[in-house]
């Protein structure tokens, strides 16, 4: 569901030829093929998952979610800040934010969405997921581990938090990194990348809508415009790199223009993922979250949510 591709040149050329033929003779089959690619998670190497920061002592989290388990970690004690990864990511991808937030007096919770990281398979089995599933898992984690003071969310993770806001989730402060704001932009990228045409696109949108509702209903700006009329929104800091080729910075710029009193922090040369470990970005996010944070959130955990100490 992300614009990031892992296809090598030979495989891509073969896929493009297949899509071009199906566009002419069987666009519904082309849409089915696109569906298999759209919802498939990218492979992540162990090298990419290598932890780059030293973390304090953690508590392991294990939460039953539908037919599987969502796993994560928590650190520290205080108002809770949730870390929400993006498509194909994992909780510790945002590990650079943990030490400074714990030092600032926060409890930090990171989790792996269904079919991601160490969590169990999601609704459609291993290696597949969707934005609604990621958002639902986030809401389940918050319900289990306590109200959110803040959230740091990356890419489609930020889109998932916005869906949760539409469902009634609330927090004091949000930090969105490289926000994905509109699936139609992603579909444009796929159309260019794989070379299918209008007929395949129309069939794919029809498949998507039958399962998840209209694709335009997931666009960030209309969601925020509606919510801003209904209630006060959390304070937002949107951070985006101008060279991000997966989720263009224009999306965050438009989001900040729609979100009352939101702040925008643009960077250069960090792309889509390095923004997650850049010291200046981490400092900006931590500083934003600590502004006025004097209250401690207290909440009971319902049955089914387990924590065990990790060394």
PyMOL commands that set and color helices and strands:
alter all, ss='L'
color gray80, all
select helices_A, chain A and resi 9-25+27-38+91-94+96-103+131-145+156-166+183-194+198-212+215-218+220-230+249-258+274-276+279-290
alter helices_A, ss='H'
color red, helices_A
select strands_A, chain A and resi 58-65+68-75+80-84+107-111+150-154+173-177+235-241+263-267+305-310
alter strands_A, ss='S'
color yellow, strands_A
deselect
rebuild
show_as cartoon
